[in-house]
Every structure is written in C-alpha cells, then in structure tokens.
C-alpha cells in the first residue's frame, strides 16, 4: 500500500499526529516523545477550525503513534532506551518524505485549515 493510501485509511487522530510529526520534523525537533508531540499537536496545529475539538490527550497521541508505527509511517528510534524507573522512553520520527505526507494530507478536508495556516 502506498503512503497516500495508508494515510487515507488512518483515523483523524492519527492524521493529526502524523502532521504534528511532519511539522516537528520540518522544525528539526524530532525525534519526539508522545508528550512533546502532544504539545506540538495541541499548540502549533490549533486553529479556529481545529479538527480535534479540545485537543489530544497523551494517550490519544500514544495510540496514534503505535498505529502509525505499525503502518510504517513513523519509527520509534529510542528502542531500548529506559528511564531510571525502567520504563521506556519512546521517541518517534517520520519515515516517509515529509513532502509526500503533506501531499497525501492536502486533500484532507479536516486538515485543510491547519495546512493552510502552516503555509502562511
């Protein structure tokens, strides 16, 4: 399945998180953990017509990242990195070319206002 087809099949939360990874990647802020990515999604991608009312929780972002990783759109580059408490600290970055992802999201009615704001 192509990147565009995979993105078209993704949930709205997954598409918003994927766009957050693209934005962070363009700003050279990746890899990001789910908490940092939540901040990007809720602050930078917020518009008056925001596709996710009320923003995303960290759990929403984490679930989206797991699904996006399973589809090969993001990669956990911190495998095996653990905190002092022994819990993992995942950090994700984009796998496909950012322009390819933006092109696939360009026809997404829910994200059109966000993409327009990012282009300004």
C-alpha positions in Angstrom: 0.0 0.0 0.0 1.3 3.5 -0.9 1.9 6.2 1.7 -1.1 8.1 0.4 -3.4 5.1 0.7 -2.1 4.3 4.2 -2.7 7.9 5.3 -6.2 7.9 3.7 -7.1 4.9 5.8 -5.8 6.5 9.1 -8.1 7.9 11.8 -8.4 11.6 12.3 -6.3 11.4 15.4 -3.6 9.5 13.5 -3.6 12.1 10.7 -3.3 15.0 13.2 -0.4 13.2 15.0 1.3 12.4 11.7 1.0 16.1 10.7 2.5 17.0 14.0 5.5 14.8 13.3 5.8 16.4 9.9 5.8 19.9 11.4 8.3 19.0 14.2 10.5 17.3 11.6 10.5 20.5 9.4 11.5 22.4 12.5 14.2 19.9 13.3 12.6 18.9 16.6 12.4 15.2 16.0 12.6 12.6 17.4 9.8 13.5 19.9 8.3 11.5 22.7 4.5 11.4 23.0 4.3 14.2 25.5 6.3 16.5 23.3 4.3 15.6 20.2 1.1 16.2 22.1 2.3 19.8 22.7 3.1 20.2 19.0 -0.3 18.9 18.0 -2.3 21.0 20.6 -0.3 24.2 20.3 1.1 24.5 16.8 -1.7 22.8 14.9 -4.5 24.6 16.7 -6.7 26.7 14.5 -10.2 28.1 15.0 -11.4 25.2 12.8 -9.3 22.6 14.7 -10.1 19.1 13.6 -9.8 17.7 17.1 -12.1 19.7 19.5 -10.5 20.1 22.8 -7.1 18.8 21.6 -5.4 15.4 22.0 -4.5 13.7 25.2 -1.2 12.0 25.6 -3.0 8.6 25.5 -4.6 9.7 22.1 -1.1 10.6 20.8 0.4 7.4 22.1 -2.3 5.2 20.5 -1.9 7.1 17.2 1.8 6.7 17.2 1.5 2.9 17.8 -0.8 2.6 14.8 1.3 4.9 12.6 4.4 2.9 13.6 2.6 -0.4 12.6 1.9 1.2 9.2 5.5 2.2 8.7 4.8 6.0 8.8 6.8 6.7 12.0 9.6 4.9 13.7 10.5 4.6 17.3 14.2 5.5 17.3 14.6 5.1 21.0 14.0 1.3 21.3 15.6 0.0 24.4 16.1 3.5 25.9 14.8 3.3 29.5 14.2 5.7 32.3 15.6 5.2 35.8 12.3 3.5 36.7 12.8 1.0 33.9 10.0 2.4 31.7 10.6 3.0 28.1 11.1 6.5 26.6 9.9 6.2 23.1 10.9 8.9 20.6 9.4 9.0 17.1 10.4 10.4 13.8 8.9 10.4 10.3 9.8 7.6 7.9 8.4 8.8 4.5 9.5 12.0 2.9 7.7 15.0 4.6 6.6 16.4 1.2 4.9 13.0 0.4 3.0 13.1 3.6 1.9 16.8 3.1 0.8 15.9 -0.4 -1.3 13.0 0.9 -2.9 15.2 3.5 -3.5 18.1 1.1 -6.9 16.8 0.1 -8.0 16.0 3.7 -11.0 18.3 4.4 -10.5 18.0 8.1 -6.8 19.2 8.0 -7.2 21.7 5.2 -7.5 24.7 7.6 -4.4 23.5 9.5 -2.4 23.0 6.4 -3.4 26.5 5.1 -2.2 28.1 8.4 1.1 26.2 8.2 1.7 27.5 4.7 1.5 31.1 5.9 
